Amino acid sequence: MSLNRVSSLETFAPLLTENRSRRSSDASTRNRKISFNPLPAEWDPPALEQIQAVGAFQVPKWKRTLQVVVAVTYSLFAAGIVFGYAAIKPVLKREGAYQDVCRVDPNDEDPISQDTCVEIHLNLMFTTAAVATNVAALPVGAILDRYGPRVCGLLGALSLAIGALVMSFENKLPFDGLLFGYLFLALGGPFTYISSFQLSNAFPKNSGLILALLTGAFDASSALFLVYRIIYEQTNETFGHQSFFLAYLVVPAAIAVIQFVLMPAQSYKTVGELVEEIEEPITADLDPYDDQIDEETALLHEEERQHRAEVFSGIQELLGTTKADKQAKREERKNEISGVWGVMHAYTAWEQIKSPWFILICLFTVVQMTRINYFVATIRVQYTNLLSSPLLAERVNDFFDLALPLGGILSIPFIGAILDRTSTVTVLTTLVATATAIGILGVIPHSMLAAYANVCLFVLYRPFYYTAVSDYSAKVFGFRTFGTVYGTIICFAGLLNFSQSGLDYLLHETFGGDPVPVNLGLMATGLLIGVVMVLFVAIRARGIKRKLLEEEARRAFGGSNRY
């Protein structure tokens, strides 16, 4: 899954006009809140019953702190557990997964081996879950905006509970219990994880840290199945998947209880929303007959003034001594470094989706997401062939199971530094170069060094790639249409991940287990699209920079003529 990396759920975005530079500052700059709703505003007008946000200063600090700690904790057990597939796959195989549907028919003219059949079915289970994780981000965003984080959390707990029950009793159900159970486990992740993003507004000064903790918890959650596999092996395979998933029901039950006891029903307001609240004119100041109002109206006006004073005091408490102007300058500096910030902000979502800016990043995401999930699903099979040893392949697989969650956590500070301090062209070039390096390492045979290097690069690249795509979307398309544009990219790429089943067939049947042809094909496709994308963005960024310099020169020349 790809979940978004932004420094906070709001940004300081200078308002652009025809007579104003993209990099110029403005005292009236407002914070803009990121929208996770995939529907454009004109398609999904605010409902009258839509739940209202609350100011963080209205909630005790100890309670907000506990909310963040608890959200990070349950995200460790729920957010992205399905991506620990490589760890639980051997367990499911030993427990006889799909043995009943993969019986070899000796009369079949073109028989598929039982192991290959099981492999393809299990990989389809994971592919379906990976697709669902990405597609689920669309309804989650709309539900979060309309009904608040508590409803999202409860829906997540329900999905996890259904998934755990179905996985436990999959062999007694009249349908594919493994596929549907894993699907519901995947759906529960986004509901519990994305609904926690708004907690970054509980402590605006530390919003980046809170989002980093949540992102780290998502990455680390894939280790849950690794821990289970170790327990499974240490108990001589007596603690089967049925017992594990029945025990796992404690997690959704705890999440449901926590939603009612501790977590907020409403999202926390961003600082920008609070500032807008106190900057709205007071009713009394707009009334031309202020000296003729009655006592009740006067009391209402006084209460409104007191509320403004409380909000102002609350903002000062939340931000401490940090000034909004300083924050705005820091954000503006990041936007300047990007080189393409704001290039499509003024366009509608449909115009953005039709542009090369969208088409190229979407195609690149399709290829890279397919490569990432395909590697997760087939790592042991690939290295069994490349290393010509099931034992060595198992060692690589075990290393991968441990490195996957650790890589996501360790990469968090480096990802933030790279995205904030380098241009978008540099970021995209790094993505393409790293993806190509992974492709090359992934076809080197009989080399444990290449195998370990490939795994290390992969586990660092995976969170960097997903984060870079969301960062690109926010900078190029803007927060106003973020939910629509980014959601479309991830949803489209996720749906095309079903092509993994075809890649599985090519790997096992067409190429006899040799991963080199498929890996080379994916690498070449990604490299071709990536080079075109980087060239396009670089040319446009150079044009934008030239226009900005020309505009500054005209202003400077015009200013000098005044004297």
C-alpha positions as CSV (number, residue, x, y, z in Angstrom):
1,M,0.0,0.0,0.0
2,S,1.0,3.5,-0.4
3,L,0.1,5.8,2.3
4,N,0.8,9.4,2.0
5,R,3.7,11.3,3.3
6,V,3.1,15.0,3.9
7,S,4.7,17.1,6.5
8,S,1.3,17.6,8.1
9,L,-2.3,17.6,7.1
10,E,-2.1,21.2,6.1
11,T,0.4,23.4,4.3
12,F,1.1,27.1,3.9
13,A,0.2,27.7,0.3
14,P,0.6,31.2,-1.2
15,L,-2.5,32.3,-3.1
16,L,-1.6,32.8,-6.8
17,T,-2.8,35.6,-9.0
18,E,-1.8,36.7,-12.5
19,N,0.3,39.6,-11.1
20,R,2.0,37.5,-8.4
21,S,5.0,35.2,-8.5
22,R,4.6,31.6,-7.4
23,R,7.5,32.1,-5.0
24,S,6.3,35.4,-3.5
25,S,5.1,35.7,0.0
26,D,1.9,37.1,1.3
27,A,0.8,38.2,4.7
28,S,-2.6,36.7,4.2
29,T,-1.3,33.3,3.4
30,R,-3.7,30.6,4.7
31,N,-3.2,27.0,5.7
32,R,-4.8,24.6,3.3
33,K,-6.1,21.2,4.5
34,I,-5.4,18.1,2.6
35,S,-8.5,16.3,1.3
36,F,-8.6,12.5,1.3
37,N,-12.1,12.5,-0.3
38,P,-11.8,11.0,-3.8
39,L,-14.9,12.8,-5.0
40,P,-14.4,16.3,-6.4
41,A,-16.2,19.0,-4.3
42,E,-18.8,19.6,-7.0
43,W,-19.8,16.0,-7.0
44,D,-19.9,15.6,-3.2
45,P,-21.3,18.7,-1.5
46,P,-21.1,18.9,2.3
47,A,-23.9,17.1,4.0
48,L,-26.0,18.9,6.6
49,E,-25.3,16.1,9.1
50,Q,-21.6,16.1,8.4
51,I,-19.7,15.8,11.6
52,Q,-17.8,18.9,12.7
53,A,-14.1,19.0,13.6
54,V,-13.0,20.1,17.1
55,G,-10.1,22.3,18.2
56,A,-7.2,20.4,19.8
57,F,-6.9,22.9,22.6
58,Q,-10.4,21.9,23.8
59,V,-9.1,18.4,24.6
60,P,-6.7,17.9,27.6
61,K,-3.1,17.4,26.6
62,W,-2.8,14.0,28.4
63,K,-5.8,12.7,26.5
64,R,-4.4,13.8,23.1
65,T,-1.0,12.2,24.0
66,L,-2.7,8.9,24.9
67,Q,-4.7,9.0,21.7
68,V,-1.5,9.2,19.6
69,V,0.2,6.5,21.6
70,V,-2.7,4.1,21.4
71,A,-3.2,4.8,17.6
72,V,0.4,4.0,16.9
73,T,0.1,0.9,19.0
74,Y,-2.9,-0.6,17.3
75,S,-1.6,0.4,13.9
76,L,1.3,-1.9,14.7
77,F,-1.2,-4.8,14.9
78,A,-3.6,-3.8,12.1
79,A,-2.4,-1.3,9.6
80,G,-0.6,-3.3,7.0
81,I,-0.4,-6.9,8.3
82,V,-1.3,-8.4,4.9
83,F,2.1,-7.2,3.5
84,G,3.8,-9.8,5.8
85,Y,2.6,-12.3,3.2
86,A,6.0,-13.7,2.5
87,A,6.3,-14.7,6.2
88,I,2.9,-16.4,6.5
89,K,2.9,-18.1,3.1
90,P,5.1,-21.1,4.2
91,V,2.8,-21.6,7.2
92,L,-0.3,-21.8,5.0
93,K,1.5,-24.2,2.6
94,R,2.4,-26.5,5.4
95,E,-1.1,-26.4,6.7
96,G,-2.4,-27.7,3.4
97,A,-3.8,-24.5,1.9
98,Y,-5.6,-25.1,-1.4
99,Q,-4.7,-28.8,-1.4
100,D,-8.3,-29.7,-2.0
101,V,-8.6,-27.6,-5.2
102,C,-5.1,-28.4,-6.5
103,R,-5.4,-32.1,-6.9
104,V,-3.5,-33.2,-10.1
105,D,-5.7,-34.9,-12.7
106,P,-3.5,-37.5,-14.5
107,N,-5.9,-37.4,-17.5
108,D,-5.4,-33.6,-18.0
109,E,-3.6,-32.9,-21.3
110,D,-1.7,-29.9,-19.8
111,P,-1.4,-30.6,-16.1
112,I,-0.1,-28.0,-13.7
113,S,1.9,-29.4,-10.7
114,Q,0.2,-29.3,-7.3
115,D,2.8,-27.0,-5.9
116,T,2.5,-24.5,-8.8
117,C,-1.3,-24.6,-8.4
118,V,-1.1,-23.8,-4.7
119,E,1.5,-21.1,-5.4
120,I,-0.7,-19.4,-7.9
121,H,-3.8,-19.5,-5.6
122,L,-1.9,-18.1,-2.6
123,N,-0.4,-15.3,-4.8
124,L,-3.8,-14.5,-6.0
125,M,-5.0,-14.2,-2.4
126,F,-2.2,-11.7,-1.7
127,T,-2.8,-9.8,-5.0
128,T,-6.4,-9.4,-4.2
129,A,-5.6,-8.1,-0.7
130,A,-3.0,-5.6,-2.1
131,V,-5.5,-4.3,-4.6
132,A,-8.2,-4.0,-2.0
133,T,-5.8,-2.0,0.3
134,N,-5.2,0.6,-2.4
135,V,-8.8,0.8,-3.7
136,A,-10.1,1.0,-0.1
137,A,-8.4,4.4,0.3
138,L,-11.1,5.9,-1.9
139,P,-14.2,5.1,0.3
140,V,-12.1,5.6,3.5
141,G,-11.4,9.2,2.5
142,A,-15.0,10.0,1.8
143,I,-16.2,8.3,5.0
144,L,-13.5,10.1,7.1
145,D,-14.5,13.5,5.8
146,R,-18.2,12.9,6.2
147,Y,-18.6,10.8,9.4
148,G,-15.3,11.2,11.3
149,P,-12.5,9.0,12.5
150,R,-14.6,7.0,15.0
151,V,-16.9,5.5,12.3
152,C,-13.8,4.7,10.2
153,G,-12.1,3.0,13.2
154,L,-15.2,0.9,14.0
155,L,-15.5,-0.2,10.3
156,G,-11.8,-1.1,10.4
157,A,-12.4,-3.2,13.5
158,L,-15.4,-5.0,12.0
159,S,-13.4,-5.8,8.8
160,L,-10.5,-7.2,10.8
161,A,-12.8,-9.3,12.9
162,I,-14.6,-10.7,9.9
163,G,-11.2,-11.4,8.2
164,A,-9.8,-13.2,11.3
165,L,-13.0,-15.4,11.7
166,V,-13.0,-16.3,8.0
167,M,-9.3,-17.2,8.0
168,S,-9.8,-19.3,11.1
169,F,-12.6,-21.4,9.7
170,E,-11.7,-21.2,6.0
171,N,-11.7,-25.0,5.6
172,K,-15.3,-25.3,6.8
173,L,-16.7,-22.6,4.4
174,P,-18.4,-23.2,1.1
175,F,-16.3,-20.5,-0.6
176,D,-12.6,-19.6,-0.8
177,G,-12.1,-18.6,2.9
178,L,-8.4,-17.8,2.6
179,L,-9.0,-15.3,-0.2
180,F,-12.0,-13.6,1.4
181,G,-10.5,-13.7,4.9
182,Y,-7.2,-12.1,3.7
183,L,-9.3,-9.6,1.7
184,F,-11.1,-8.4,4.9
185,L,-7.9,-8.2,6.8
186,A,-6.6,-5.9,4.0
187,L,-9.7,-3.7,4.1
188,G,-9.4,-3.3,7.9
189,G,-5.9,-1.7,7.6
190,P,-6.8,1.5,5.7
191,F,-9.9,2.2,7.9
192,T,-7.8,2.0,11.1
193,Y,-4.7,3.6,9.7
194,I,-5.9,6.5,7.5
195,S,-8.4,7.6,10.2
196,S,-5.5,8.2,12.5
197,F,-3.8,10.7,10.3
198,Q,-5.9,13.5,11.7
199,L,-4.2,13.0,15.1
200,S,-1.3,15.0,13.7
201,N,-3.4,18.1,14.2
202,A,-3.6,17.3,18.0
203,F,0.0,18.6,18.2
204,P,0.6,20.9,15.2
205,K,4.2,21.6,16.4
206,N,4.9,17.8,16.1
207,S,2.6,16.8,13.3
208,G,5.5,15.5,11.2
209,L,6.7,13.3,14.0
210,I,3.2,11.9,14.6
211,L,2.8,11.1,10.9
212,A,6.2,9.5,10.9
213,L,5.3,7.3,13.8
214,L,2.1,6.2,12.1
215,T,3.9,5.5,8.9
216,G,6.5,3.5,10.8
217,A,3.8,1.5,12.6
218,F,2.3,0.7,9.2
219,D,5.6,-0.6,7.9
220,A,6.4,-2.5,11.1
221,S,3.0,-4.2,11.1
222,S,4.1,-6.6,8.4
223,A,6.3,-8.2,11.0
224,L,3.2,-9.6,12.8
225,F,3.1,-12.7,10.6
226,L,6.9,-13.1,11.0
227,V,6.5,-13.3,14.7
228,Y,3.6,-15.8,14.2
229,R,5.7,-18.0,11.9
230,I,8.5,-18.1,14.5
231,I,6.0,-19.1,17.2
232,Y,4.5,-21.7,14.8
233,E,8.0,-23.2,14.2
234,Q,9.0,-23.1,17.9
235,T,5.8,-25.0,18.9
236,N,6.5,-27.8,16.4
237,E,3.7,-26.5,14.1
238,T,1.0,-27.1,16.7
239,F,-0.1,-23.4,16.9
240,G,-1.9,-23.4,13.6
241,H,-3.3,-20.5,11.7
242,Q,-6.8,-21.3,13.1
243,S,-5.6,-20.8,16.6
244,F,-3.6,-17.7,15.6
245,F,-6.5,-15.9,13.9
246,L,-8.9,-16.7,16.8
247,A,-6.4,-15.1,19.2
248,Y,-6.0,-12.2,16.8
249,L,-9.7,-11.3,17.4
250,V,-8.4,-9.5,20.5
251,V,-7.1,-6.8,18.3
252,P,-10.3,-5.7,16.5
253,A,-12.2,-6.0,19.9
254,A,-9.7,-3.7,21.5
255,I,-9.8,-1.2,18.6
256,A,-13.6,-1.1,18.9
257,V,-13.6,-0.5,22.6
258,I,-10.9,2.2,22.3
259,Q,-12.9,4.1,19.7
260,F,-15.7,4.6,22.3
261,V,-13.6,5.1,25.4
262,L,-10.7,7.2,24.1
263,M,-10.5,8.2,20.5
264,P,-12.2,11.3,19.2
265,A,-15.5,11.1,17.3
266,Q,-14.5,14.2,15.3
267,S,-11.3,15.0,13.5
268,Y,-9.1,17.7,15.0
269,K,-9.2,21.1,13.3
270,T,-6.1,22.2,11.5
271,V,-4.4,25.4,12.6
272,G,-5.6,27.0,9.4
273,E,-9.2,26.2,10.2
274,L,-8.8,27.7,13.6
275,V,-7.3,30.9,12.2
276,E,-10.1,31.2,9.7
277,E,-12.6,30.9,12.6
278,I,-11.1,33.8,14.5
279,E,-10.6,36.0,11.4
280,E,-14.3,35.9,10.4
281,P,-15.9,39.2,11.2
282,I,-17.9,39.3,14.5
283,T,-21.6,39.7,13.9
284,A,-21.7,42.8,16.1
285,D,-19.0,44.5,14.0
286,L,-21.1,44.1,10.9
287,D,-24.4,45.4,12.5
288,P,-25.0,49.1,11.6
289,Y,-27.5,49.4,14.4
290,D,-25.2,48.1,17.1
291,D,-26.5,50.7,19.6
292,Q,-30.1,49.4,19.2
293,I,-29.5,45.7,20.1
294,D,-31.3,44.1,23.0
295,E,-29.6,42.6,26.1
296,E,-29.9,39.0,24.8
297,T,-28.2,39.8,21.5
298,A,-25.5,41.7,23.4
299,L,-24.8,38.6,25.5
300,L,-24.5,36.5,22.3
301,H,-22.0,39.0,20.8
302,E,-20.0,38.9,24.1
303,E,-20.0,35.1,24.0
304,E,-18.7,35.2,20.4
305,R,-15.9,37.5,21.4
306,Q,-15.0,35.3,24.3
307,H,-15.0,32.3,22.0
308,R,-12.6,34.1,19.6
309,A,-10.3,34.9,22.5
310,E,-10.3,31.2,23.6
311,V,-9.5,30.0,20.1
312,F,-6.7,32.6,19.8
313,S,-5.3,31.5,23.2
314,G,-5.6,27.9,22.1
315,I,-3.7,28.5,18.9
316,Q,-0.9,30.1,20.8
317,E,-0.8,27.1,23.2
318,L,-0.7,24.7,20.3
319,L,2.0,26.5,18.3
320,G,4.1,27.7,21.2
321,T,6.5,30.5,20.2
322,T,6.6,29.4,16.6
323,K,5.3,32.1,14.3
324,A,3.1,31.3,11.3
325,D,5.2,33.6,9.1
326,K,8.3,31.5,9.9
327,Q,6.5,28.3,9.1
328,A,5.2,29.8,5.9
329,K,8.7,30.8,4.8
330,R,10.0,27.3,5.5
331,E,7.2,25.7,3.5
332,E,7.8,28.3,0.7
333,R,11.5,27.4,0.6
334,K,10.6,23.7,0.2
335,N,8.2,24.7,-2.6
336,E,11.0,26.6,-4.4
337,I,13.4,23.7,-4.1
338,S,10.8,21.4,-5.7
339,G,10.9,23.4,-9.0
340,V,7.4,22.3,-10.0
341,W,5.3,23.2,-7.0
342,G,1.9,24.6,-8.0
343,V,2.2,23.9,-11.7
344,M,-1.3,22.3,-11.8
345,H,-2.9,23.8,-8.7
346,A,-5.2,26.1,-10.7
347,Y,-6.7,23.3,-12.8
348,T,-9.8,21.1,-12.1
349,A,-9.3,17.5,-11.2
350,W,-10.4,16.3,-14.6
351,E,-7.9,18.7,-16.3
352,Q,-5.2,17.4,-14.1
353,I,-6.0,13.8,-14.8
354,K,-5.8,14.4,-18.6
355,S,-2.4,16.1,-18.3
356,P,1.0,14.4,-19.0
357,W,1.9,15.2,-15.3
358,F,-0.7,12.7,-14.3
359,I,-0.5,10.1,-17.1
360,L,3.3,9.6,-16.7
361,I,3.3,9.2,-12.9
362,C,0.3,6.9,-13.1
363,L,1.9,4.6,-15.7
364,F,5.1,4.6,-13.7
365,T,3.2,3.7,-10.5
366,V,1.4,0.9,-12.3
367,V,4.7,-0.7,-13.3
368,Q,6.4,-0.1,-9.9
369,M,3.5,-1.3,-7.8
370,T,3.2,-4.4,-9.8
371,R,7.0,-5.1,-9.5
372,I,6.9,-4.5,-5.7
373,N,3.9,-6.7,-5.0
374,Y,5.1,-9.4,-7.4
375,F,8.5,-9.5,-5.7
376,V,6.9,-9.8,-2.2
377,A,4.7,-12.7,-3.5
378,T,7.4,-14.6,-5.3
379,I,10.7,-13.9,-3.6
380,R,11.3,-17.5,-2.5
381,V,10.4,-19.0,-5.8
382,Q,12.7,-16.5,-7.6
383,Y,15.7,-17.2,-5.5
384,T,15.2,-20.9,-5.5
385,N,15.9,-20.7,-9.2
386,L,18.5,-18.0,-9.1
387,L,20.5,-19.6,-6.4
388,S,19.7,-23.2,-7.4
389,S,19.1,-24.0,-3.7
390,P,15.8,-24.1,-1.8
391,L,17.8,-23.8,1.4
392,L,19.6,-20.6,0.3
393,A,16.3,-19.2,-1.0
394,E,14.8,-19.8,2.4
395,R,17.6,-17.8,4.1
396,V,17.0,-14.9,1.7
397,N,13.3,-15.1,2.4
398,D,13.9,-15.1,6.2
399,F,16.2,-12.0,5.8
400,F,13.5,-10.3,3.7
401,D,10.8,-11.0,6.3
402,L,12.9,-9.1,8.9
403,A,14.2,-6.4,6.6
404,L,10.8,-5.4,5.2
405,P,9.4,-3.8,8.4
406,L,12.8,-2.5,9.5
407,G,13.5,-0.9,6.2
408,G,10.3,1.1,6.3
409,I,11.1,2.4,9.8
410,L,14.8,3.2,9.2
411,S,14.0,5.0,5.9
412,I,11.5,7.5,7.4
413,P,14.0,10.3,8.4
414,F,16.0,9.9,5.2
415,I,12.9,10.1,3.0
416,G,11.8,13.3,4.6
417,A,15.2,14.9,4.2
418,I,15.4,13.9,0.5
419,L,11.9,15.1,-0.4
420,D,12.3,18.4,1.4
421,R,15.8,19.3,0.3
422,T,16.0,18.1,-3.3
423,S,14.1,19.0,-6.5
424,T,11.3,16.9,-7.8
425,V,13.4,16.1,-10.9
426,T,16.1,14.7,-8.6
427,V,13.6,12.6,-6.6
428,L,12.2,11.1,-9.8
429,T,15.6,10.4,-11.2
430,T,16.6,8.7,-8.0
431,L,13.4,6.5,-8.2
432,V,14.1,5.5,-11.8
433,A,17.8,4.8,-11.1
434,T,17.1,2.7,-7.9
435,A,14.3,0.7,-9.7
436,T,16.8,-0.1,-12.5
437,A,19.4,-1.1,-10.0
438,I,16.9,-3.4,-8.2
439,G,16.1,-4.9,-11.6
440,I,19.7,-5.6,-12.4
441,L,20.4,-7.2,-9.0
442,G,17.3,-9.3,-9.4
443,V,18.6,-11.2,-12.3
444,I,22.1,-12.0,-11.1
445,P,22.4,-15.8,-10.5
446,H,24.4,-17.7,-7.9
447,S,25.3,-14.7,-5.8
448,M,24.1,-14.4,-2.2
449,L,25.7,-10.9,-2.1
450,A,23.5,-9.7,-5.0
451,A,20.5,-11.3,-3.3
452,Y,21.0,-9.6,0.0
453,A,21.9,-6.3,-1.7
454,N,18.7,-6.6,-3.7
455,V,16.6,-7.1,-0.6
456,C,18.2,-4.2,1.2
457,L,17.7,-1.9,-1.7
458,F,14.1,-3.1,-2.2
459,V,13.0,-2.6,1.4
460,L,14.4,1.0,1.4
461,Y,13.0,1.8,-2.1
462,R,9.4,0.6,-1.3
463,P,8.5,3.3,1.3
464,F,10.5,5.9,-0.6
465,Y,8.6,5.2,-3.8
466,Y,5.1,5.3,-2.3
467,T,6.0,8.5,-0.3
468,A,7.5,10.2,-3.3
469,V,4.4,9.6,-5.4
470,S,2.1,11.2,-2.7
471,D,4.6,14.0,-2.3
472,Y,4.7,14.6,-6.1
473,S,0.9,14.6,-6.1
474,A,0.6,17.2,-3.4
475,K,3.3,19.5,-4.9
476,V,2.1,19.2,-8.6
477,F,-1.7,18.9,-8.2
478,G,-2.3,20.5,-4.8
479,F,-4.2,19.5,-1.7
480,R,-7.6,20.7,-3.0
481,T,-7.8,17.8,-5.4
482,F,-5.3,15.4,-3.6
483,G,-7.9,12.8,-2.7
484,T,-9.3,12.6,-6.3
485,V,-6.0,12.6,-8.1
486,Y,-3.8,10.6,-5.8
487,G,-6.7,8.2,-5.1
488,T,-7.1,7.7,-8.9
489,I,-3.4,6.9,-9.3
490,I,-3.4,4.3,-6.5
491,C,-6.7,2.8,-7.4
492,F,-5.9,2.4,-11.1
493,A,-2.4,1.0,-10.3
494,G,-4.0,-1.3,-7.7
495,L,-6.5,-2.7,-10.1
496,L,-3.9,-3.5,-12.7
497,N,-2.0,-5.4,-10.0
498,F,-4.3,-8.3,-11.0
499,S,-1.8,-8.7,-13.9
500,Q,0.3,-10.5,-11.3
501,S,-1.6,-13.7,-11.9
502,G,-0.5,-13.6,-15.5
503,L,3.1,-12.9,-14.4
504,D,2.8,-15.9,-12.0
505,Y,1.7,-18.1,-14.9
506,L,4.6,-16.9,-17.1
507,L,7.1,-17.5,-14.2
508,H,5.9,-21.0,-13.4
509,E,4.7,-22.4,-16.7
510,T,6.2,-20.5,-19.6
511,F,9.7,-19.9,-18.2
512,G,9.8,-23.0,-15.9
513,G,10.4,-21.0,-12.7
514,D,13.1,-18.8,-14.3
515,P,12.4,-15.2,-13.0
516,V,14.9,-13.4,-15.3
517,P,12.6,-12.9,-18.4
518,V,9.7,-11.4,-16.3
519,N,12.1,-9.3,-14.2
520,L,13.9,-7.9,-17.3
521,G,10.6,-7.1,-18.9
522,L,9.3,-5.2,-15.9
523,M,12.6,-3.4,-15.5
524,A,12.7,-2.3,-19.1
525,T,9.1,-1.1,-19.1
526,G,9.7,0.9,-15.9
527,L,13.0,2.3,-17.2
528,L,11.3,3.5,-20.5
529,I,8.4,5.2,-18.8
530,G,10.7,6.6,-16.1
531,V,13.1,8.2,-18.5
532,V,10.2,9.8,-20.5
533,M,8.7,11.1,-17.2
534,V,12.0,12.5,-15.9
535,L,12.7,14.3,-19.2
536,F,9.2,15.8,-19.3
537,V,9.4,17.1,-15.7
538,A,12.9,18.4,-16.2
539,I,12.0,20.3,-19.4
540,R,8.9,21.8,-17.7
541,A,10.8,22.6,-14.5
542,R,13.4,24.5,-16.6
543,G,10.6,26.4,-18.4
544,I,9.0,27.3,-15.1
545,K,12.3,28.6,-13.6
546,R,13.0,30.7,-16.7
547,K,9.5,32.3,-16.5
548,L,10.0,33.1,-12.8
549,L,13.4,34.7,-13.5
550,E,11.9,36.7,-16.4
551,E,9.0,37.8,-14.1
552,E,11.4,38.9,-11.3
553,A,13.5,40.8,-13.9
554,R,10.4,42.6,-15.1
555,R,9.4,43.6,-11.6
556,A,12.9,44.7,-10.8
557,F,13.2,46.7,-13.9
558,G,9.8,48.2,-13.4
559,G,10.7,49.1,-9.8
560,S,13.9,50.8,-10.8
561,N,12.0,53.0,-13.3
562,R,10.1,54.6,-10.4
563,Y,13.1,56.4,-9.1
